[in-house]
Amino acid sequence: MHRHEKSAGVVGAGCATIAALCLRCSANSILLYDAGAPEVILQGMKIHNKDADVQKQGSWAIRNMVSRDKSLCLEFLKLGAEDILRTAIKNHGKKIDYDAKAALRDLNCAIE
């Protein structure tokens, strides 16, 4: 994903793939975490902050990675996940509100 980070389609598909691999599978979450997935997901969300699909898929990738292993939250928060998700909500409203708030909830952030 990093090599093709300028393509919203690649970033969205990559985040969707990460989300699918991590759904109810903490072993995959840890493996992808160790491979640098938090940085790649969040960088893609920053670059494509005006693309609702990237924001939605990135939100689900974050949520699925941290939902079963809360020790993974800290790195996402250090990298600015909370601000990125709140900006996504501001930019896209109801299109991604549920998705981004699910990620915020699983990162143990306050939901407004």
Summary of the structure (lengths in Angstrom):
residues: 112
radius of gyration: 12.2
end to end distance: 31.4
largest distance: 35.1
contacts: 359
relative contact order: 0.16
helix: 78%
strand: 0%
